Amino acid sequence: MHVPPFPIFHPSRYQPGGFHDGAGHVTPLRHLAKVLHSRGFHVTFVNSEYNHRRLLRSRGAGALAGLDDFRFETIPDGLPPPSESDNDDVTQDIPTVCTSFLTHGPAAFGALLARLNSEPGTPPVSCVIPDGVMSFAQRVASDMGILAPAFWTTSACGFMGYLHYAELIDRGYVPLKDESYLTNGYLDTVLDWVPGMPGIRLRDMPSFIRTTDRDEFMLNFDSGEAQNARHAQGLILNTFDAVEHDVVDALRHIFPRVYTVGPLLTFAGTAAARRPEVGAIGGNLWKEDASCLRWLDAQQPGSVVYVNFGSITVMSPAHLAEFAWGLARCGRPFLWVIRPDLVAGEKAMLPEEFVSETKERGIFLSWCPQEQVLEHPATGLFLTHSGWNSTLESISAGAMDGEKSMDMRAKAMAWKEKAVAATEEGGTSSAGIDRLVEFLLAGGDHAS
């Protein structure tokens, strides 16, 4: 879940930081960087050295060559380099890399900022926008007198959940008393005190609460990082008001400055259309196989099941086989993204009988251009881990077919229209971008 990227801005200069190891964090940070670059900011995009190497492998050196006013930098994560026997094209162990960044990140990032500020002919860094779960960068920037709003790449609901982890612990809801609490109905407990989320149940909170261990790393890490956002000079969210109105409104009563700027992929697409060379910058951590688009061209409209569990979800071999036989039984053509590290601790192996039975109607890829797949008319259903990026991309893509196709299409198109309205001139997210730009240019002073 969490390893850098983040952008650094210079009012000319801004610095996004993307240290997080998951595509769900790197991608929206890259989109935000492109949007702000289109508004005249000079951008330095900071990756971990590990992620930078993966991006080079997936897209080639040209994708990270950058421009004079959009460049890439790296900082080390503090972990030993992978050995020759290690697969270094997979997501790193999240607790390990987050722990290492907590220890080694501040000094490395501080040194990078000092170097950038000493470069002749380069404007000084005016703003750092770190991934919300890399708050050490927020502290380093603030200590150097640099503006540092936090960018949480989750939904507003997800962030509100993390923000209330500490209270769940204080009130005794978490950790669970024992494993039976996962199945005995306890998770259906209604939490009637979480702002903007009436009727939310314990099971609806971000899943790290499902532990019996008070010292579980991700429970404490995400709780602490969410609390650190309270010290940021602003909160940026990749969402739009219509889809999460109540919780966004509640957050605005907690944080003095909240900027809803999503779906960022729509704004980034507009920026790329204006300057194609910017659109080509960056890329996914896995190499995208675009051959699937030709395969989709040959399928009937609305007929294909698209399966992708995101960049960090792992499952057991038994669960992989269960999903496989579900696809076999549904009888539909399918496109299934199976990452090299999808199965925990071993290579993903599908049952031979399943492969034989479905070879005429299914294709398997290690990664694909998801936005194009979702927008393709042949795609009728998206089986997903429900990550926030995938949710926003589904909303932006619009209609999909199903057994209740008329009702589903109407609802999907209604959400798409709301997303479009939010990003058009005068829309809530367009206004959010305007307010964010004003805030950054003003250095945080006298800005809304």
PyMOL commands that set and color helices and strands:
alter all, ss='L'
color gray80, all
select helices_A, chain A and resi 23-38+49-59+61-64+94-118+135-143+156-163+165-170+179-182+186-188+202-204+207-209+217-231+245-252+264-274+276-279+291-297+317-330+352-358+370-375+388-397+405-423+428-441
alter helices_A, ss='H'
color red, helices_A
select strands_A, chain A and resi 5-10+13-18+42-48+70-75+127-130+150-152+235-237+258-260+304-308+334-337+362-365+379-384
alter strands_A, ss='S'
color yellow, strands_A
deselect
rebuild
show_as cartoon
